[in-house]
Amino acid sequence: AQTVTQSQPEMSVQEAETVTLSCTYDTSESNYYLFWYKQPPSRQMILVIRQEAYKQQNATENRFSVNFQKAAKSFSLKISDSQLGDTAMYFCAFLYNNNDMRFGAGTRLTVKP
Amino acid sequence: GAGVSQSPSNKVTEKGKDVELRCDPISGHTALYWYRQSLGQGLEFLIYFQGNSAPDKSGLPSDRFSAERTGGSVSTLTIQRTQQEDSAVYLCASSLGGRTGYTFGSGTRLTVV
């Protein structure tokens, strides 16, 4: 069974600084997809970044980037130049097939002014 | 539509009553998913619809829960004889193919009193 673990229930960072959120997963599959979602107080889950397991290059979306270590089954999210609007719950997710996306328990990130 | 629409946004019901939650996916998205998010928790998979195929109901927690998707578009999640432990946010998502990620609605917050 695929599992996703986020070991940091809460984190905080000063505005304009960099923060890294951790995620590990467990799978015996070789081809899969990984995602980070952001959930602000509005409750809507917003896709932040996506990584294909067979691609070695780490995905980047503006201030968001990942450190994908396939052998270690690690998929951390780095947020650079943190902004107040980044305050939210962040969920790491693993997709093995089209209908089986598993989510971690989430990390609550607070960006302080 | 432009996004995934869920209604109602909030629902308070008495224990023992039946409730219906509605999800209107993005037009053209063939896959539709329901998840449950209990307070401060991650997302729990409930059910998945793909086109005209039989739905994957493996995540439904009890036979009080059921869902249907009419005409390959709008979906309704029904909870019969609601219990207090059913209180949660129910999130709906749709996708063209899971590999591109899911698009979520803003959810329905269900409170059973």
Interface residues (C-beta under 8 A of the other chain):
Chain A: V4 Y33 F35 Y37 S42 R43 Q44 M45 I46 L47 R50 E52 F91 L95 N97 N98 N99 D100 M101 R102 F103 G104 A105 G106
Chain B: A31 Y33 Y35 Q41 G42 L43 F45 Y48 Q50 D56 V89 L91 A93 S95 G97 G98 R99 T100 G101 Y102 T103 F104 G105 S106 G107 R109
